[in-house]
Amino acid sequence: MMVIDIHEPGQTPLQHEAVSAVGIDLGTTNSVVAIAQDGQPQVIRDSDGEALLPSVVAYGADGSVTVGAEAHRRLLEDPRDVVSSVKRLMGRGLDDIKTLSGVLPFEVSVPADGDGGGESGGMVRLHVGGRHVSPVEISAEILRAAAARAEAALGRPVPQAVITVPAYFDDAARTATRDAAKLAGLDVLRLVNEPTAAALAYGLDKGAEGLYAIYDLGGGTFDISILRMEKGVFQVLATGGDAALGGDDFDHAIAEHFLAERGLESIRMEPATVKTVLSLARRAKEELSSRDSSSFRLEFNGEATFHPLDHDMFNALIEPFMTRTDAICRQVVEDAEIAMEDIDGVVLVGGSTRVPLVRERVAALFGAEPLADIDPDSVVALGAALQAEALTQGSDTLLLDVTPLSLGIETMGGLAEKVIYRNTPIPVAKAQDFTTYQDGQTGMIIHAVQGERETVDECRSLARFELTGIPPMTAGAARVRVTFAVDADGVLTVTAAEQTTGAQGHVAVKPSYGLAEGEIENMLRASMEHAREDVTRRLLVEARVEAERVLMATRAALAADGDLLDTAGRAVIVDAMARLESHLAGDDRDPINAAVEELDKISQPFAQARMDRAFNAALKGVAVDALVEHETD
């Protein structure tokens, strides 16, 4: 068991002068900051001995900003001035946020100029406390408060940090987190996936090796990762989750239950009343995690009602969410190409894992009691602190995270060609060569996409840029190498370079908002449910693209050298082209492929005649002796 000593602020025995970076778990409900020295991590507590910093920010009418416990206390008094659970909004757009209006009952908008004037990109802004603030700015306040707590304990500034993010945070959410740290005055050494940080805390402390599942159920996100721990190497084999599933959903289920007993619906209520009910629901959840039953008093609009709640009813209310976590866990184990019985242990992370039903379901699913001897609220920050120490002072430990979804580019016909497949360890850089589609093509649009489906319209668009300067050549002659590089933080850069001229273009992918609620989970599920039809559709599109290419090349050949054909020969080729064109609108690739083969066979004599003409033209005026001499050389 890891034992964490508690000391008065500024009295910890760690050698503070050697600590140059901290680990911060930027959580949905609570955040935690920790430091490490000589491989010994320690949570930094406030003057009251509290390790948890509520991820709540209050904006006062006088321009003041309050973070943490005091802001949380104001949640009921001034709900329109207080923001909580902002992590759910990181990297999201306006359309995404509309689905979360019950979680964050604020009016939201995007800047009129569409770009937010800089740091926030096109990210939404919340109208709170008479201000318009972005999730990046709100998260920056939380990070600033966490850094201030560390500085108070260490007695000097700490400008560097390792910050943890859910494994399923996409590129936009990770970039938003980095931007928030920058606003808070912090240099981010690394963004580390929360499950990996938890594994680091357990692995180094316990000397654990083997296969472990990291089950992370926090206030707003759920992650499950399968890691192999061996000789100081922590490799993520597979990861999955839901970016909008957590203890907040338990609270909402309880709140809706209480309101239903009063004949009310939250969607018809004022934001202040919603927060009152949610606060009571949260208290009910916490009490029922240690008691069999209780009764809760709900008062608003001058009327008080009492609502009994026991374990059975509580479990029934959260059962749908547990079913979702079970399905995600099974899929991730399958993705890791292992069996449940191969897993040596399950590590619990996140305050919501204190709920008895969660622990029961985890034990039943994995066939073993989960590991919970490190405080699930603190374990991620402790792992981040260890990584911060490793990055500033050196370590033999190596962390290998993975990409949550495949990355690739759009090719002709709207196909998605994968370059980096999901669950590839990062950092990683992979390249693939592509070519031009038309004769004389001098430019190419590079469209980077993310997802598991076979066509671009079923994947998520990440970024576009144009590569120019390709020398005009015959279609298929140019070689354009597209490189996808994902750094240790999971941030993507795409580069395209034409191999003969060196013409190059690149883009650091920084979309203005991230995936919609549950979109990653839905994308993975859809890729499995539609696998057969996706492959069939891809093969049809490929057949059409090849047919169009053959038709285009044949038309160009007829225009350039049609005089080599007599009337009958030309008519045969034109008829074959017409038959091919007639099949293009159909949904069966076999007739298309057969018509392409027929046209290719019929055109072979014409192609040979064109080659002979080109060869003769090249030799015109060249003496035979010169050819012989060249051959001899």
N, C-alpha and C positions, 0 to 999 in steps of 0.2 A: 504493500500500500504506500502511496505517495503521501508523505506528511508535510503539510504546509504550515510553517510557523507564522504566527501573527505578531507583529511588532507595531509599536507606535510609529506614526508617520515620521520619516526621517531617522528612525532608530534601527532600521534593518541592518543586520551584520554584513550584508553583501558589500563588496568593495566598489562603492559607487563610481569611483574615479575611472574604473575599468569598463563601466557600462556605457556604451555609446549609442545603443539602440534599444527600443522596446518592442514588444509584441502587442498588437491591439486586435481584439476580436470585436469587430464592428457589427453588433447584433441587431436584429429587428426589434426585440423587446428590451434587451440590456446589452451593454458593452462592457468589456473587461480589458484592463491593461496589465501587463506583466513584464518582469525583467528576469534575466538569467545570468548567472555567473558560475563558471566551472561546471556547466551542465546541470546546475540546480536552479529551476525556475521558481518564481515566487510572484503571486498576485499582489498588486499594489492596491492598498485599501485607503479609503478616505479617513477623515478625522474621527468618524463614528465607527470605524472598523468594517465598513461595508465594502465588499469587493465589486458588487454590481453597480454599474453606472447606468441608470435607466436611459434608454435611447429616446428621450423625450426632450423637446425644445419648446420653451415658452417665449413669446414675443410680447413685451410690455408696451403699453401706449406711450410710455416715456422714452421709447427707443431701446430699452434694455433687453438683453437676451439671457435667459436662464436655462441651464441644462441640468438634467439629472433628477434627483429626488425632489427638489423644490419644484421643478417644472411638472413633475408627475403629480404633486399635491395640487397644483393649479388646474389639473386636467378637468376636475369636476366643477371648479369655481368659474373658470374662464375657458370653456372648451374651444371657443372660436380663436383663441390666442395660442393654443397649444397643439403641437404636432407630435404624433407618435407613429411607430411602424413605418417610418419613411423609407426604410430599406427596400420595401416592396416597390417603390417608385423609381429606384435607381436605374437609369438608362432606358426609361419607358417613354412612350409617346402619348399624346392626348387620347387617341382611341383606346389604348391599353388601359389608361387610368380610369376611364368611365366604368370599367368592370369592377373597379375597386372602390367605388364611391362609398360603399358601406363601411369599408375599413378605414378610409380617410375621408370623412364627410366634410370636404372643403370644396369651394368653387375652384376649378382649375382652368388654366388657359395656356396658350403658347404665345411667345412674344409676337407682336404684330409684324415685325420684319422677317419673321420665320427663322432667324438664325440666333436669336437670343443675344446678339451683340457680343459673342465671344465664348467665354468659358462654358456656358451651359448648353451650347449648341441649340438644337430645336427642342430641348427638354421642356417639360411642362413647368408651370409655376403655380404654386398654391397661394390663394388669397387668404392670408392668416394674419391676425393682429394688425390689420390695416396695411399690410405689406404684401408684395408679390415676391415670393422666394422659391427658388428651385430646390429639388431634392439634394442636389450637389451642395448648395449653400447650407441646408439644414444638416446634412451629414457632416459638413465641415465643422459646424458648431460642436457636434458630438465628439469628433476627433480632437478638436481643440481642447475640450474639457478633459478628455482622456490624457492628452499630452500634459496638460496643466497638473493633473493629479500625479503623474510620474515625476514631473519637475519639482513639485513640492516635496515628494518623498526623497528624491535624489539630491536636492539642493542645487541643481544646475540645469540648464536647458538640455533637452534631449531632442535633437532635430531629425533623427532617423527612426524609422519604424518598419516592421513587417506587419502588414495588415491582412487579415483573413477575409475571404469571400466564399460564398457557397460554390460548390464545385460546378453547379449549373448556371452560374452567372455567365451571361454571354459577353461578347466583346464590348458592347455598349455599356453594360453595367460595370464591367471592370474598369473601363476608361472613366466612367463617372466616379468611381471610387478613387481612382488616382487623382482626378481633378479635385475632389473634395479634400484629399490629403494636402494637395498643393495649396488650396485656399487656407487650410489650417496651419500652413507653415511647416509641413512635414515632408521630408524626402523619403519616398517609399522605396525601400531596399528590394522588396519582393511582395507581390500579391500571392498568398498561399491559400490553396483550397482548404476549407475548414476541416474536412475529413482527414486530409493529410497532416494538418497540424495536430489533430487529436492523436493520430497514429504515432507521430513523432514524440508526443508527450508520453504515451504508454510504452512505445518501443524502447526508448532510451532508458526509461526508468525501470522497466521490468525485464529488459533484455529479451523481449519476445521475438520469436521468429516463426515464420509460417504464413498461412493465409488468414487474414482478418477482415471482417466486415465492420465498417464504421457507419453506425446508424445515427444520423444527426437530424433530430426533430426539434427545431427551435420555435421561436414565436411566429415566424413568417415563412420559413423555407424548410423543405425536407430534402436531405441528401442521403444516398446510400452508396458507398464505395467499397470495392473489394481490393485490398492491398496485399502485396506479397512483401514480407519483411525478411531480409536476409543479409547478414553481415553489414549492417549499416546502410543498406539500400532499401528505400521505401518506394516501391513501384506500384502505381495504381493500375490494376488490370482492367477495371471497368468501373464506370460511375453512372449514376442516374438520379433522378429526383424530380421535384416539382418546385418551381420557384415561387409558388403562391399556395403553399400548404404548410400549416403549422399550428401552434397553440392558439393563435388568433382565431383560427377557424373553430376550434373547440369553444372559445369564448362566444363567438357568434351563434353557434348552435344552442348553447345554453341560454343566451340572451333571447333568441327567437322563441325558445321554449317558454321562458318566463312571460314574454309579451303575448304569446298565443294564449296562455292561461288568462290573460287580461283582455283577450279579444283584440289585440293590436298588432300592427305590422311595422317593423323598423323603417321600411321605405317611406312611410307616411309621417315620420316623426322628425322633429327638429334635431339638428346635429348634437345640440347640448344634451338632449334626452337620450339619444343613442349612446353617447359616451357614458352617461350615468348607468344605463343598463349594462353596457359592456364592462364597466368597472365592477359591478356587482357580479356579473358572470365570471369574471376573472378570479374574483375572491372565492366564488363557489367552486371553481375548478381546483384551486389550490387547497381549499379545505377538504374536498373529497379525495384528494390525493393521500390524505392521512387519516380520514374519518370515513365511517360507513354511510352516514347520512347527516343531513342538516337541513335547516329551514332558513330562507333568506328573505329579508324585508326589502321590498321595492316601493319606493315612494317618488312620485312626480305628479304634477298637476293637482297638488293638494290631496292626493289619495294614496294610501299605503295598502299594499297587498303582501301576503306571505306565501312563499313558494317552497314547499318541501322538495328535496332532491336527494335521491339515494344512488348507490353505486350502479344498480341495474339500469336506472333511467339515464344516468350519466354515460354509461357505456353504450347504451342504445343510441344516444345522441351523437356520439363521436364514432360510432361503428363505420359509417360511410368513409370517413377519412382514413381509418385504419385499413379498410379494404383497399383503398388506393395505395397506401404505403406497402401493403403486402404484395400487390401486383408489381409495383416498381422493383421491389427487392428480388422477386423471382426472375424478372427480366434481366436485372444486372448480373445475377449469378449465372444465368444462361449466357450473357454476353462475355463473361469472364471464362467461359468454357470449363466450368467446374461444377461439382455437385454440392448441394447443401452440406452433406456430411464431410466434405473436404475442408470446410472452414473451421479453423482452430479456436476462434473466439469472436465475440461481437462486442464492440466498444460502443457505449451509449454516450451521445453528445447532445447538449441542448436541454434547457429546462423542462421542455414538454415531455422528456423521457421519464420524468418523475411520476407521471400519471400511471397508476397500477396497470390499467389495461394495456398500455403501450409495452410495458415490460413483459406482461403475460404473452402478448402476441409475438414479441420478438423471440422469447424463449421457445414458444411453440413452433414458430416458423423455422428457426435455425437449429432447434433441437438441443439447445444449451442455454444455461443462465447467462445473461449478458454481463460484461465487465462494467462495473460502475463504481470502482473504489476511488477514482478521481472525480471530484466534483464536476458533474456534466456541464455546469455553467462556466467553469473555469478552464477546463481541459484544453479548449481551443486556444485561448490566450497563452496558456503555459507552453503549448507547442510552438506558437508564434514567437514567443520570447526565446525559446531554444534556437529557432531558425535565425532570429535576429543576432544572437550571439555567434552562431556559426558563420553568418555572412560578414561579421565585423571582426571576428577573432579566429576564424578557421574551425573546421570540423571535418571529421571523417564520414559524416552522414550525408547521404545523397538523396534528394527528393525527386521523384519522377512522376509528375502529374500527367494527365492525359487531356486530349481534346474531347469535349462533350459531344460534338456533332461533326460530321464530315465537312470538308471544305473543298471547293472546286470552282470551275468556271463554266460559263455558258458556251456551248458549241452550236453549230448550225442546226436549225430545226428546233431550238429551244431545249436542247438536251443539257443535263448537268453532268459534266465530266469531273469525277472526284480526283483530287490531287493528294489530299491528306484525309485518311479515313478516321472515323470516330474511334476514340479510345487509343489513339496513337500517343505514346509518351512525349511530353514536351520538356524542354525546348526542342523544336524540330524544324527542319527546312527540307522541302521536297520540291523537285522540279519536274516538269513534263513538257515535251516539245509539241507544238501545234503548228499548223500551216495555214496558208491562205486558201480561199475558196474560189476566187475569181482571178482570171488572167489580169496582170497589171495592177493588182491590189497593192496599195502603198500604205494602208493604215489598217488598224484592227482595234475594235472595241473590246476591252477586257472587262468582263462582268463577273465579279467574285460572288459566289453564293454559298449558303450554308444549309445543310440538310441531308436527309437520307433518301429522298425520292429521286426518280430517274429524270424528271423534267424540271426545268427552272421554275415554272409556274407553281410547283408544289414545294419549292424550297424558299428560303429567305434570302432576299437580296442584301448584300453587304456593301458593295461599292462598285463603281464603274470608273474606268479611265481609258484614254485613247493612246495607243502606241502608233506613232507616225514615223516616217523615214524608212519604211520597208522598201527595198529596191523593187521596181516593177519586174515581175517574173511570171512565168507560166504558173497557173494555179497548182498548188501543191509543192512548188519548188522552194519557197521560202521556209525558213525554220525559225520559229518564235518560241523561245524557252520561257515558260511562265513558272516562277518560283514562289511558293507559299512558305513564309517563315513565321512560326509562332514562337514568341519568346517565353521565358520562364513565367511571366505573368499571364500568359494566355492571350496576349495581344498580337494581332495578325498584321503582317506586311506582305503585300503582293507586288512582285516585280516582273516585268516582261521585257525581254531583250531579243532583238533580231540578231541571229548568230553571225551573219556575214558582214554586216555594217557596224554592229555594236549599238545601234539605235536602241534606246532604253526608256522605259516609263515605269513609275511605281506609285503606290499609294499606301499610306498607313491607314488601315481600316478604322474609321471612327464614325460609325453611324450615329444619328441624332437620338435614336431611342432603341430599346432592346426588344426582345421577344414578348409577345402578348402573354397574358396569364395562362399558364399551363401549356404554352405552345411547344416547348421542347418535348415535353412528355407526349403531347399529341402527335408531333412530328415523328417520333420514334415509333409510336403505336401505329400510325398510319403507314409508315414504311414497311411494317410487318404485315399489316392487314391487306395492303395493296401490292405486295411484292410481285405476285404473278402478273397482274394486269399492268404494273409499271414496266416490267421487263418486256411484255408484249407490245406495249405502247412505244417503248424505246426502240425495239427492233423495227417497228413500222416506220417511225420517224427516221431512223438511220437508212432504211430502204428508200424512203422518199428523198432524203438529202443526196444519197448516191445517185438516184435517178436524175435529179435536177442537175447534178454536176455533169453527168454523162450527156444530158441533153444540151447543156450550155456549151460543153466542149465540142459536141458534134456540130452545133449551129456555127460556132466560130470556125471550125474546120471547113465547113461548106462555104462560108463567106470568103475564106482566104484561098482555098484551093478547089473550089467546086468545078473549075474547068477541067479537072482531071477525070471527071465522071461524064459518061454519056447520059442521055435522057433517061434511059431505062435504069441505069445504075443509081442515079440520083433519086428516082422515084421509089426504088426499093428501100433506100435508107430513110427517105421522108416518111414512107408508110410505116416503117418500124418505129420511128420517132412518134408518130401519131398514136400507134398502139400503146406505147409506153405512157404517153401523156394521158390516155384514156383511163389507165389504171391508177394514176396518182391520187385521184379523189377517193378511191376505195379504201376500205379498212383492212384489207388482206395484203400482207407484204409478199406472199408467195408469187402472185401474178406480176407484181412490180419487179421482183428480183428476176423472174423468168424473162420479162420483157427487156430488162437491162442486158441480160446475157444474150438475148436474140439480137438486139441492136449492136452489141459489141462484136458478135460473130459476123453479122452482115457487113459491118464497117471495116473489118480487118483488111480486105483488099485495098480499100480507099486509104487506110492508115499506112499501109505498106507503100502505096504510090506516093503519098506525101513524104515519107521518110526518104524514098529514092530521090525525089525532087530536091529536098533539103540537102542531101548528101552531094548530089551533082552540083548544086549551087555553091557548096562549100569548096568543091574541088576545081571549080571553073578557073582557068588561068594558071593552075598550079602544074608545073612540069613533073613528068613521071620520075625523072632523075631526082628531083627534090624530095619526092615521096620516099623513094628507095633510100636516099641518104638519111632521111629522118628516121626511117625504120631501122637502118643500121646503127644509128646513134642510140 
